[in-house]
Amino acid sequence: MANDSKVIAARLHGRRIGRGSAEPAIEATLHKRVDGSHWRAFVKPAKKLETGDVVRFGTEGKVCFLGELDAQVSQKDEGGEIVLSFSFHGPILDQAIAERGEMPLPPYIASRREADEKDRTDYQTLFAQEEGSVAAPTAGLHFTEKLLEGLKTRGIGLEKVTLHVGAGTFLPVKADDTAGHTMHAEFGAVSAATADTLNAVRAKGGRIVAVGSTALRLLESAAGEDGRLKALSGETSIFITPGYKFRAVDLMLTNFHLPRSTLFMLVAAFSGLDTMKRAYAHAIETGYRFYSYGDACLLYPAGR
């Protein structure tokens, strides 16, 4: 079960205009579409923007008049997150963002080099189809056409779901108690046909393997108490921590994640904290590569 969400060029560089002679540089990372012309975004430096300010992105392009894409800050939250109201709407806005935006590489890559055109293909999984993510569902990066053919030969089927990965998935947990951490909602969809197929597989004694934490979280969101999957189209903010009872997934393929992250809490819930501590100790000792372009592991549920 793989996530077919496609990463968009969600990082934009511009400047604040219309408030005095100073035009400070602004970097915005779009992370959640509100509607056809509004996006939620993280910005740097947030202190340079207030509600009502206008940010101008880009100086050239095919879509925007005079090569400029303007957006007004229609909302600013206490934490510095903002809502941008763009001057274009729908597909035209999508094209304008694609022209001006950069792939939102994770900080541990972006701090070493700038994003380039090659990242527009490298930072996508083989399954990428539905545009909307601001980070790659990284477990899918390990798959190639040759690997898929090998799975097919062994009688292993492939189904796809969509979860648009938001930047909130990767935010560290700063609260001492996980109950104090709020997960950002992300849009996901499981079709009725996919739900029926997966239910049939399990009914025959087969197993469901989630390719990545995003696919797992979505399937758990779509599952009833009895583990049966239903069609789903909407937002999920499910936060899985140790003690959670898994209902829909039997195995999990995932990369190695940062400590104190919601992702590590998820894998600890799935395979047990002691098991994951041993796995991470082995990974560090033997030089595994972590994070987006890193190594992966196949996890079994605790007690199996």
Secondary structure, DSSP 8 states (H G I E B T S, - for coil): -EE-EEE---EEEEEEESSSS---EEEEEEEEE-SSSEEEEEEETGGG--TT-EEEE-S--SSSGGG-EEEEEEEE-TTS-EEEEESS-HHHHHHHHHHH-B----HHHHTTS---TTHHHHTS-TT--EEEESS--GGGGG--HHHHHHHHHTT----EEEE---GGGG-B--SSSGGG-----EEEEE-HHHHHHHHHHHHTT---EEESHHHHHHHHHHB-TTS-B--EEEEE-----TT----S-SEEEEE---TTBHHHHHHHHHH-HHHHHHHHHHHHHTT---STTS-EEEE--TT-
